[in-house]
Amino acid sequence: RCRALTPVLKYNDIFGVVGCARNSTVQSIDAASTTAVIGGLASLGSKEAAETWLANKIWYLNAPAATEYYVKGDFSGLVFAKFASTSDRDNAVAKIRSDKAPLGDKTVWAKPDLPLEVRIPQSLVFGAKGLLAQWGYAKTALWADPEAYTLQLGDDRIFEVTLDAGNFNIKYGHGWEEYLGPDAEWQSLLSTQTDKLKRNGGSKGSEKGKSKGAKKGSAAPSDAAHGAQRH
């Protein structure tokens, strides 16, 4: 029989009962689609303390309990929580986010642990958005779509990124290849994310959207419309 969960249960106690009332026929659920990453836990000092705190917090929020907690490498304030289903994970993530629990000088946060083939292209898109903001473009005019892997400036498409045989395939909007392509900061960002792909199984190859010939400091396609100046 299933035991009722109480706030004093330790995380390993919760593991023993979390499977109750689950459908035993559910098999081979993709781990990445059922895992969340929770941060802001560094003040707890150890993964054991963080796992215990998190398990009790999830119980208190009446969220679905995790089937497993773990960390990657040394404890740095991040804990990964695996759930029985994607809906359980999303439910728990939503409740942790809405709780906004303060812990030390941090606020506890949570998000789905996305697969690398999703997370790395998203990092490239958001990295490019940050880079353009540093160059003077208004953040409110820059729109990053994490699901379509696109970056826009107003209605102007800057680029769209896809993966092709483990390599980035970048389709630039009109004029943006000449503007971004040769820039050292953009190339550094691109190189960093490409290295992550290769370290995690991506095949070697050249980045298809790379351009040649434009000079650093050249006017971007949307400079006139948005008033940004490159420094």
Order of alpha helices (4+ residues) and beta strands (2+ residues): alpha-beta-alpha-beta-beta-alpha-beta-beta-beta-alpha-beta-beta-beta-beta-alpha-alpha-alpha
